[in-house]
Amino acid sequence: MLKMRYLILYVSNLEKSLTFYTESLGFPVRGNHGTYVELDTGHTILALIERDNVQELTGLTYNSTPESSQTFEIGFVTEDVVATIEALRVKGVKIIKEPITKPWGQTVAYVGDPDGHYIEICSSMDS
């Protein structure tokens, strides 16, 4: 079963966006990893990454201009990324990036929705 855990917004200016979300909206910082910041919004995490750093973090080809349709990424957590990707493949879902295990131990893969938005299917980072 897929569960929504976080939403990542690709932003033009990380500091300006971070100031808006923390000071104007009042979301506390959950984790600051330099070019990637997570905010505590309750059950679902809102994360911010500057557009120029998206390709470095995800490994996906990305046009960093604001006109790009990839202005955010939706992440879903599952217990078995490989099996989930295979089930989606059978349904005709476009697989953008096959499952890989990141250095921190998380397994991630990417699929595309009908508009080409990136959807991350990943294992949980919870201990």
C-alpha positions, 0 to 999 in steps of 0.5 A: 500500500502506498502512503503519502509521506512528503511533498518536495517543492522545487523553488527558485530561491531556497533562502527566500522560500525557507523564510516564507514557509518558516516565518510567514507560515510558521512551519518548523524546520525538521531537517536542514541538509544544505540544499534540501530542507524539510519542514514539519507540517504534521503528518506529511513533510513539506520539503524544499530544494532549489531548482539548480540542485534537483539533478544532483539530488535525484539523478534525474534529467531536469530543466531548472527553468521556472517554466519547466513542468517538473516544479515539484515531486510527490513521494510515496513510501512503500515496504517493497519498492521493487515489487511496487515498481513491477506492479506499476510497470504491468499497469503501463505506468512510465518508469523514469528511474529504476529502483536503486539503493542510496548510500543512506540505505533508502531504496528509491525509484521514479515514475511519471504521471500523465503530465510528466510530474516526477513521483518517487516510490521509496522505502521508509527512512523511519527506523 
